Amino acid sequence: VSVANILADWKMDHNTIIGGLLHDT
């Protein structure tokens, strides 16, 4: 697993969490 893949996955997870919080608000 490359660092780029880790960062890409983290960014996706982060955006999903933020989107979920905004959706719940």
N, C-alpha and C positions, 0 to 999 in steps of 0.2 A: 504493500500500500504506500503510495507516494504522498508527500506532504500536500501537494496540490489537491489530491483526492480528499484528504482529511479536511482541508480548508473548505473545499466545495461542499462536502457533507455537512460541516458545521454551519456554513452559511445557509444551506437549505433548512437545516433543523432550526436555526435561529429565526429565519424568516417565517417558518411554519408556526413557531411558538408566538412570535409577535403577531402574526395574522390571527392566531387563535385568540389571543388576548383582546385584540381589537374587535374581533367578531363577537366575543362574549360581552364586551362592554356595552 
